[in-house]
Amino acid sequence: MSSTNSSGNNNSAWAVRILAVLVVALVGFWLVSATEWADTEVSTPASGEARTNRFYGAQAMLRELGMKVVRRESLDAMPPAQARLVLASSYWDMFPERGKRLREWVEQGGHLVIPAYLVSGEQLEDWLPLVREKQPGSDEKKVAPEPKKKEKAPASRRFDPPPKDADCYAVTEPDTVPASYAGGRSFRICTWWSSSRYRAADKQPPPLWAVLGTRGATEAIRVRVGRGTVTVMPWGLWHNENMVRADNALFAAAAVQARSGAEVWFVVEEAREPFMLWLWHRGWVALVVGMLALAFALWRAAVRFGPLAPSAGTHRRSMAEQVRGTAGFLHMHGAQALHAAQLRALDESARRQLRGHARRDAAARTAAIAQATGLDAAMLARAMDGARPRHAGGMAVDLEVLETARRRLDANGPFVPRSSDSSSSSSSARSTS
């Protein structure tokens, strides 16, 4: 019985294994029949200097050929004599004198290499012996072909990418110019198409070097200007992504007249230091002085912030503060100085509250203050007399009378005495006498 069970289990295990193998085989067959394997080129992102320098490949190639490569961010200074200048900055002519300096440099033996789109610039077209070339067949009447029935592309081929190297075409050096290389006169270059093509102007010497396209259009040309040369060529092949394609490197070396030991300058952009940084580097002393003056002016014109809480008026000071302040003043200046300060405070209040107070004499002032405050005029006159000798008690009474008069004047208006005030004033007068 046990042997029968074991044989049954073995058969079931083998059946599961066979079924699993069949499933794997079917899946593999489906993958092979339903998928298509193809090689795809994936461009490697640029790194290092090549990320920021579009002409890094061309410059590295020229260094390998033994040339001295110099990168400049502007055309403020001209290259040395007999050097090569690769100029592609669209803003190189932002200053009027640059065109004149560039022409003088070329006429003295410099070699200028520029793209075709710069030839029509105002500072170049008046001295370059080049004219724009008419496109082949542009003046011929073309008969439009009969429209053909458009065939619908298969769904699998509808979104195919453009064929590789669709922008490449063949060019040839004509027999009228010396060949750049001993191996032949033909190049295959890859760059974008441009409608700007130029030929030597009429009544000018033949070009020193030229490259023609398949339809006879001039793709590149070199003419003599004074003792130097100017070369106009397609510009897209200089960039990193195109330099290693087809014969672009050979074509670029021929255009720049590569020679071991020669110096070539690249001016492909007009980069300037930000204005604020330039201003700081050139005149930081004046900026610092100006900012300090501005800060001082703002500080002088700013709103003054007072204390967190308003200070209490002098008539609302506590008794302890009054005692401490009076004691300190007496200790520093004496009783007569305190009496003079009290008189000065009363006079300032009277000038504010009583019209014409400053024009009155002493007796009239005393009478006006007595009338406005309701105090006895004789008592007020004795208190205001600074020359009268006083003992300690008399000084205290006189200071109280003067302070009472000052506070009543500051009450903004004539004081109406009550019966209690009259009685207190009489008692004060009696005590003083």
C-alpha positions as CSV (number, residue, x, y, z in Angstrom):
1,M,0.0,0.0,0.0
2,S,2.8,2.4,0.9
3,S,4.7,1.6,-2.4
4,T,1.5,2.5,-4.4
5,N,1.2,5.9,-2.7
6,S,4.9,6.7,-3.2
7,S,4.7,5.9,-6.9
8,G,1.6,8.1,-7.3
9,N,3.4,11.0,-5.6
10,N,6.3,10.7,-8.0
11,N,4.1,10.7,-11.0
12,S,2.4,13.9,-9.8
13,A,5.7,15.7,-9.2
14,W,6.9,14.7,-12.7
15,A,3.7,16.0,-14.2
16,V,4.1,19.4,-12.5
17,R,7.7,19.7,-13.7
18,I,6.7,18.9,-17.3
19,L,3.9,21.4,-17.2
20,A,6.2,24.1,-15.8
21,V,8.7,23.5,-18.6
22,L,6.0,23.8,-21.2
23,V,4.8,27.1,-19.8
24,V,8.3,28.5,-19.8
25,A,8.8,27.4,-23.4
26,L,5.6,28.9,-24.5
27,V,6.4,32.2,-22.8
28,G,9.8,32.3,-24.4
29,F,8.4,31.5,-27.9
30,W,5.9,34.4,-27.5
31,L,8.6,36.8,-26.5
32,V,10.7,35.9,-29.5
33,S,7.8,36.2,-31.9
34,A,6.2,39.4,-30.4
35,T,9.4,41.5,-29.9
36,E,12.0,42.9,-32.1
37,W,15.6,43.6,-31.0
38,A,17.4,46.6,-32.5
39,D,20.5,48.6,-31.7
40,T,19.9,52.2,-30.5
41,E,22.5,54.9,-30.2
42,V,22.2,56.8,-27.0
43,S,24.2,60.0,-26.8
44,T,26.4,60.4,-23.7
45,P,25.9,63.8,-21.9
46,A,28.8,66.1,-22.1
47,S,30.9,66.5,-19.0
48,G,33.7,68.9,-17.8
49,E,34.5,71.8,-20.0
50,A,32.5,70.4,-22.9
51,R,29.3,71.1,-21.0
52,T,29.9,74.9,-21.2
53,N,32.1,75.3,-24.2
54,R,30.3,74.4,-27.5
55,F,33.7,74.6,-29.4
56,Y,35.6,72.3,-27.0
57,G,36.0,69.6,-29.7
58,A,37.3,71.9,-32.3
59,Q,39.7,73.5,-29.9
60,A,41.0,70.2,-28.6
61,M,41.6,69.1,-32.3
62,L,43.6,72.2,-33.1
63,R,45.7,71.7,-29.9
64,E,46.5,68.2,-31.1
65,L,47.6,69.7,-34.4
66,G,50.2,71.8,-32.5
67,M,48.3,75.1,-32.5
68,K,48.0,77.5,-29.6
69,V,44.3,78.0,-28.8
70,V,43.2,81.1,-26.9
71,R,39.6,81.6,-25.7
72,R,38.4,85.2,-25.3
73,E,35.0,86.4,-24.0
74,S,35.1,89.7,-26.0
75,L,37.0,91.4,-28.8
76,D,38.3,94.2,-26.7
77,A,41.9,93.3,-27.7
78,M,43.0,92.0,-31.2
79,P,45.1,88.8,-31.7
80,P,48.7,89.1,-32.6
81,A,49.8,89.5,-36.2
82,Q,49.6,86.4,-38.5
83,A,47.2,84.7,-35.9
84,R,43.8,83.1,-36.7
85,L,40.6,84.6,-35.3
86,V,37.5,82.5,-35.2
87,L,34.8,85.1,-34.7
88,A,31.2,84.0,-34.1
89,S,29.8,86.5,-31.5
90,S,26.7,88.2,-32.8
91,Y,27.4,91.2,-30.6
92,W,31.1,91.7,-31.5
93,D,30.2,95.0,-33.2
94,M,28.4,96.6,-30.3
95,F,31.2,99.3,-30.3
96,P,31.7,101.3,-33.5
97,E,35.5,101.3,-33.4
98,R,35.8,97.5,-33.5
99,G,35.1,97.2,-37.2
100,K,37.9,99.6,-38.0
101,R,40.4,97.8,-35.7
102,L,39.4,94.4,-37.1
103,R,39.9,95.6,-40.7
104,E,43.3,97.0,-39.8
105,W,44.3,93.7,-38.2
106,V,43.3,91.7,-41.2
107,E,45.0,94.1,-43.7
108,Q,48.2,93.7,-41.6
109,G,48.3,89.9,-42.0
110,G,45.6,88.5,-39.8
111,H,43.4,85.5,-40.8
112,L,39.7,85.9,-40.0
113,V,37.2,83.0,-40.0
114,I,33.5,83.9,-39.7
115,P,30.1,82.3,-40.4
116,A,28.1,83.5,-43.3
117,Y,25.5,85.3,-41.2
118,L,28.0,87.9,-40.0
119,V,29.1,89.0,-43.5
120,S,26.1,91.3,-43.9
121,G,26.9,93.2,-40.7
122,E,27.3,97.0,-41.0
123,Q,31.0,96.9,-39.9
124,L,32.0,94.2,-42.3
125,E,30.0,94.5,-45.6
126,D,31.6,97.8,-46.5
127,W,35.2,96.4,-46.8
128,L,34.7,92.6,-47.4
129,P,35.1,91.9,-51.2
130,L,32.1,89.5,-51.1
131,V,28.6,89.6,-52.6
132,R,25.7,87.4,-51.8
133,E,25.3,84.5,-54.2
134,K,22.0,83.9,-56.0
135,Q,20.7,80.4,-55.2
136,P,20.9,78.0,-58.1
137,G,17.6,77.7,-60.0
138,S,16.0,80.5,-58.0
139,D,15.1,82.5,-61.1
140,E,13.8,79.6,-63.2
141,K,10.1,79.0,-63.6
142,K,9.2,75.7,-62.0
143,V,6.2,73.8,-63.1
144,A,4.4,72.3,-60.2
145,P,4.1,68.5,-60.6
146,E,0.7,66.9,-60.6
147,P,-0.3,66.0,-57.1
148,K,-0.1,62.3,-56.4
149,K,-2.4,60.4,-54.3
150,K,-0.9,60.3,-50.8
151,E,-0.5,56.9,-49.5
152,K,-1.1,56.3,-45.9
153,A,2.0,55.1,-44.1
154,P,1.7,51.9,-42.1
155,A,1.0,52.4,-38.4
156,S,4.3,50.8,-37.4
157,R,6.4,53.2,-39.7
158,R,4.4,56.4,-39.2
159,F,6.6,57.9,-36.4
160,D,10.0,56.7,-37.6
161,P,12.8,59.2,-36.7
162,P,14.6,60.9,-39.7
163,P,17.4,58.8,-41.2
164,K,20.8,59.1,-39.7
165,D,23.1,61.7,-41.3
166,A,20.3,63.3,-43.2
167,D,22.0,66.6,-42.9
168,C,25.2,65.4,-44.5
169,Y,26.2,66.3,-48.1
170,A,29.2,66.3,-50.4
171,V,31.3,69.3,-51.3
172,T,34.2,69.7,-53.6
173,E,37.2,72.1,-54.0
174,P,37.3,73.4,-57.6
175,D,40.4,73.0,-59.7
176,T,40.9,76.8,-59.7
177,V,42.1,76.7,-56.1
178,P,44.9,74.6,-54.5
179,A,43.8,71.4,-52.8
180,S,43.8,71.4,-49.0
181,Y,44.9,67.7,-48.8
182,A,46.9,65.5,-51.1
183,G,44.2,62.7,-50.8
184,G,41.6,64.5,-52.8
185,R,39.4,67.5,-53.2
186,S,36.1,66.2,-51.9
187,F,34.6,66.4,-48.4
188,R,31.5,65.0,-46.8
189,I,30.3,67.5,-44.2
190,C,27.3,67.4,-41.8
191,T,25.7,70.7,-40.7
192,W,22.5,72.5,-41.0
193,W,21.6,74.2,-44.3
194,S,22.0,77.9,-44.7
195,S,20.7,80.2,-47.4
196,S,23.5,82.7,-46.9
197,R,26.2,82.0,-49.4
198,Y,28.8,84.4,-50.8
199,R,31.1,84.7,-53.7
200,A,34.0,87.0,-54.6
201,A,32.8,90.4,-55.8
202,D,33.1,91.4,-59.5
203,K,36.5,92.9,-60.5
204,Q,38.1,91.3,-57.5
205,P,40.9,88.7,-57.6
206,P,39.8,85.1,-57.6
207,P,39.3,83.5,-54.2
208,L,42.3,81.8,-52.5
209,W,40.1,78.9,-51.5
210,A,36.6,77.8,-52.2
211,V,34.3,74.8,-51.7
212,L,31.3,74.1,-53.9
213,G,28.2,72.1,-53.2
214,T,26.4,69.6,-55.5
215,R,24.6,72.4,-57.4
216,G,27.6,74.6,-57.7
217,A,26.7,76.8,-54.7
218,T,29.6,78.2,-52.7
219,E,29.7,76.5,-49.3
220,A,33.0,78.2,-48.2
221,I,35.3,80.8,-49.6
222,R,38.5,82.6,-48.7
223,V,39.5,86.0,-50.1
224,R,42.5,88.2,-49.6
225,V,42.2,91.5,-47.8
226,G,45.4,93.4,-47.7
227,R,48.1,91.0,-46.4
228,G,45.5,88.9,-44.6
229,T,42.6,86.7,-45.5
230,V,38.9,86.3,-44.6
231,T,37.3,82.9,-44.7
232,V,33.5,82.4,-44.7
233,M,32.3,78.9,-44.0
234,P,29.3,76.9,-42.6
235,W,29.2,77.2,-38.9
236,G,27.3,74.2,-37.5
237,L,30.2,71.8,-38.0
238,W,32.3,73.6,-35.4
239,H,30.0,72.5,-32.6
240,N,30.9,69.6,-30.3
241,E,28.1,67.3,-31.6
242,N,29.1,67.7,-35.2
243,M,32.9,68.0,-35.1
244,V,33.5,64.2,-35.1
245,R,31.0,63.5,-37.9
246,A,32.0,62.7,-41.4
247,D,34.8,65.0,-42.7
248,N,33.9,68.0,-40.5
249,A,37.2,68.0,-38.6
250,L,39.2,68.0,-41.9
251,F,37.0,70.7,-43.3
252,A,37.4,72.9,-40.2
253,A,41.2,72.4,-40.2
254,A,41.4,73.5,-43.8
255,A,39.2,76.6,-43.1
256,V,41.3,77.8,-40.2
257,Q,44.5,77.1,-42.2
258,A,45.8,74.9,-39.3
259,R,49.6,75.1,-39.0
260,S,51.8,73.7,-36.2
261,G,52.9,76.6,-33.9
262,A,50.3,79.1,-35.1
263,E,48.0,80.9,-32.7
264,V,44.2,80.8,-33.0
265,W,41.7,82.9,-31.0
266,F,38.1,81.9,-30.4
267,V,35.6,84.7,-29.8
268,V,32.2,83.1,-29.9
269,E,30.3,85.2,-27.3
270,E,30.3,88.7,-25.9
271,A,30.3,87.9,-22.2
272,R,30.4,90.8,-19.8
273,E,30.8,91.0,-16.0
274,P,27.5,91.9,-14.3
275,F,27.1,95.7,-14.0
276,M,27.0,95.7,-10.2
277,L,30.1,93.5,-9.8
278,W,31.9,95.6,-12.4
279,L,30.9,98.8,-10.5
280,W,32.1,97.3,-7.2
281,H,35.5,96.2,-8.7
282,R,36.1,99.5,-10.3
283,G,34.9,101.9,-7.6
284,W,34.2,100.2,-4.3
285,V,35.6,103.1,-2.3
286,A,33.1,105.6,-3.8
287,L,30.3,103.0,-3.3
288,V,31.1,102.5,0.4
289,V,31.3,106.3,1.0
290,G,28.0,106.8,-0.9
291,M,26.2,104.1,1.0
292,L,27.4,105.4,4.4
293,A,26.2,108.9,3.4
294,L,22.8,107.5,2.3
295,A,22.5,105.5,5.6
296,F,23.3,108.7,7.6
297,A,20.8,110.7,5.6
298,L,18.1,108.1,6.1
299,W,18.9,107.9,9.8
300,R,18.6,111.7,10.2
301,A,15.3,111.7,8.3
302,A,13.8,108.7,10.0
303,V,11.0,108.9,12.6
304,R,12.3,108.8,16.1
305,F,10.9,106.1,18.3
306,G,10.1,107.1,21.8
307,P,10.2,104.9,24.9
308,L,7.8,102.0,25.3
309,A,5.6,104.0,27.6
310,P,5.1,107.8,27.6
311,S,7.0,109.6,30.4
312,A,4.9,111.1,33.1
313,G,4.6,114.9,33.3
314,T,6.5,116.9,35.9
315,H,3.3,117.6,37.8
316,R,2.6,113.9,38.1
317,R,5.9,112.8,39.6
318,S,5.8,110.8,42.8
319,M,6.7,112.5,46.1
320,A,9.8,110.3,46.4
321,E,11.0,111.4,42.9
322,Q,10.3,115.0,43.8
323,V,12.2,114.8,47.1
324,R,15.2,113.0,45.5
325,G,15.4,115.5,42.6
326,T,15.1,118.5,44.8
327,A,17.7,117.2,47.3
328,G,20.1,116.4,44.5
329,F,19.7,119.9,42.9
330,L,20.2,121.6,46.3
331,H,23.3,119.5,47.0
332,M,24.8,120.5,43.6
333,H,23.8,124.1,43.2
334,G,22.3,125.4,46.5
335,A,19.0,127.0,47.5
336,Q,19.3,130.2,45.5
337,A,19.8,128.2,42.2
338,L,16.7,126.1,43.0
339,H,14.7,129.3,43.5
340,A,16.1,130.7,40.2
341,A,15.1,127.5,38.4
342,Q,11.6,127.7,39.9
343,L,11.3,131.3,38.8
344,R,12.5,130.4,35.2
345,A,9.9,127.6,35.0
346,L,7.1,130.0,36.1
347,D,8.2,132.6,33.6
348,E,8.2,130.0,30.7
349,S,4.7,129.0,31.6
350,A,3.5,132.6,31.8
351,R,5.0,133.4,28.4
352,R,2.9,130.5,27.0
353,Q,-0.3,131.3,28.7
354,L,-0.4,135.1,29.2
355,R,-0.5,137.3,26.1
356,G,2.1,140.1,26.1
357,H,3.8,138.8,29.2
358,A,7.3,139.4,27.8
359,R,6.6,143.1,27.2
360,R,5.5,143.8,30.8
361,D,7.7,145.0,33.6
362,A,8.3,143.0,36.8
363,A,5.3,144.5,38.7
364,A,2.9,144.0,35.8
365,R,4.1,140.4,35.3
366,T,3.5,139.6,39.0
367,A,0.0,141.2,38.9
368,A,-0.9,139.3,35.7
369,I,0.2,136.0,37.1
370,A,-1.7,136.7,40.4
371,Q,-4.8,137.5,38.5
372,A,-4.5,134.4,36.2
373,T,-3.8,132.0,39.1
374,G,-6.0,133.5,41.9
375,L,-3.0,133.8,44.2
376,D,-2.4,136.9,46.5
377,A,-0.4,139.4,44.6
378,A,1.7,140.5,47.6
379,M,2.4,136.9,48.6
380,L,3.4,136.1,45.0
381,A,5.7,139.2,44.8
382,R,7.5,138.1,48.0
383,A,8.0,134.6,46.6
384,M,9.3,135.9,43.3
385,D,11.8,138.3,44.9
386,G,15.2,136.6,44.4
387,A,17.2,139.1,46.4
388,R,15.3,138.7,49.7
389,P,17.1,136.7,52.3
390,R,15.2,133.6,53.4
391,H,15.6,130.9,56.1
392,A,14.9,127.3,55.3
393,G,11.2,127.4,56.2
394,G,10.6,130.6,54.2
395,M,12.4,129.1,51.1
396,A,10.1,126.1,51.2
397,V,7.0,128.3,51.4
398,D,8.1,130.5,48.5
399,L,9.0,127.5,46.3
400,E,5.5,126.0,47.0
401,V,3.8,129.3,46.0
402,L,5.9,129.5,42.8
403,E,5.1,125.9,41.9
404,T,1.4,126.4,42.6
405,A,1.4,129.4,40.2
406,R,3.2,127.4,37.5
407,R,0.8,124.5,37.7
408,R,-2.3,126.8,37.6
409,L,-0.9,128.6,34.6
410,D,-0.4,125.3,32.8
411,A,-4.1,124.4,33.4
412,N,-4.8,126.4,30.1
413,G,-7.0,129.2,31.2
414,P,-7.6,131.6,34.1
415,F,-7.9,129.9,37.4
416,V,-11.2,130.4,39.3
417,P,-10.4,130.2,43.0
418,R,-12.6,128.3,45.4
419,S,-13.2,129.2,49.0
420,S,-10.7,126.5,50.2
421,D,-8.0,127.9,47.9
422,S,-8.5,131.4,49.2
423,S,-8.3,130.3,52.8
424,S,-5.1,128.3,52.1
425,S,-3.5,131.2,50.3
426,S,-4.3,133.5,53.3
427,S,-2.8,131.0,55.7
428,S,0.3,130.8,53.6
429,A,0.7,134.5,53.5
430,R,0.3,134.8,57.3
431,S,2.9,132.1,57.8
432,T,5.3,133.8,55.5
433,S,4.9,137.1,57.2
